[in-house]
Amino acid sequence: MSQTLTATSAPSRKLTIATWSLQILLALVFLAAGGAKLAGVPMMVQVYDLIGVGQWFRIVTGLVEVAGAVALLIPGYAAFAALWLACTMVGAIIAHLVVLPTPVAPAAVLLALTGTLTWLRRDQVLSVLGRRR
């Protein structure tokens, strides 16, 4: 009986591959975005000039994104990294809606993807909270 429960509660191979693929995709996206901010790409400098909080915020955001990208690839930390990056995307959406004249869709898509990854890796969060299913 316990073998049946274990077999059905374990994620399928396809789901595991899909989840890791999503983690890698998001890591690449956030590494590129954070790296552009840290490198001072002129477009990023202009965006943060429009936001009006100062270039220090560009550096902090870049560090947050790069740290999140790296953490996505560390086993056991993906859910926390995805949640961290989802919060960052909420801030990006607010900036796009309130200040920036650019489309909100890319940030919204990244929010949806990081939210999905958080859900897929929810066991990591639950184990820390001591509530494993």
N, C-alpha and C positions, 0 to 999 in steps of 0.2 A: 504494500500500500504506500509506503513512504517513497518508493522509487517512482511511482506514478505522480505523486505530488511534486517531487523534485523535478521530474522531467517536464511537467506542465508549467511549473513556476519559473523555470530557467528561460531566459530570452532565446528566441530562435537565432540561428546563425545569420539569417538575412537581416533581422532587426539589429543584431550586434554590428554587422557590416555597415548598415545604413546609419546607425548612431555614430560610429567612428568616422564615417565619411562626412557626416554633418559637422562633427567636431573639427576635423581637419580643414574643411571648407571655411568654417567660421574663424578658425585660427589664422588661416591665410588672409582672409579679409581684414580682420582686426589688426594683424601684424602689418599689413600694407597701410591701413588707415592711420594706425598709431605711429608707424615709421615716418609717414609723410608729415605728420604733425611735428614729430621730434626733429626731423630734418629741416623744418622751416620752409617747406615747399610754398612758393609765393601764394598759391591759391588758398592754402590753409592759413597763412598769415592774414590774408584779406578777410577770410571768413571770421576769424577771431577779432579782427578790427571791427567788423560789423556787429558782432555780439557785444563788444564794448566793455568787456571785463578785463582786458589786458592779455598780453601774450603769455604770461605765466600760466593762464588757464589752458592755453593750447598745449603747453609742455605737460601739465598735470593730466590732461585728457589723453595725450599720447602715451604717457606712462601707464595710465589705467588700461588703455586698450592693448598695449604690448604685454603687460603683466597678465591680463585676461587671456590673451591669445596663447601665451606660454602655458598658463594653468589649464587651458582646455585640453592640452596634450598630456597632462600628468594624471595617470590613473588615480581615481579617487577624488579628484578635484574638479572634474568637468562640470558637475552640477553647480558648484559654487562659482566657478568662473563664468558659466552661462548666466547665472543670476546677477552677478556683478556687472557683466556686459549688458544685460537687459536693462538694468537700472541706468546705465550710461546712455542707452538708446532712448529711454524715457526722457532724459535730459535733452538729447539731440532733437527729439520730436518737439518738445516744448520750444527749443531755440528756433526750429524751422517754422513753427506756427506763429511765434510771437515776433521774431526779429529778422530771420533770414528770408530772402526772397527766392530761395531754392526749394525744389520739391521735397515734401516730407516722406515720399514713398520709400526711398532706400532705407531710411532709419526705421520706418514702420516694418519693412520686410525683415530687417535684422532683428528687430524686437520680437517678431513672430518666430523667427528661427531660434533665437536664444531662449525664448520661452518654451518652445518645443523641446529643445535639448535639455532644459532644466527638468521638464516633465519626464523625458525619457531616462534621465539619470537621477530621478527623485530618490531612489534607494540610498544614494550617497548622503543626501540631506537627512533622510529618515534615520539612517544609522547613527549619524552624529547626534540627532535628537533623541536617540534611544528608542525609536519606534519602528523598528524594522518590520515589514509585512510578514 
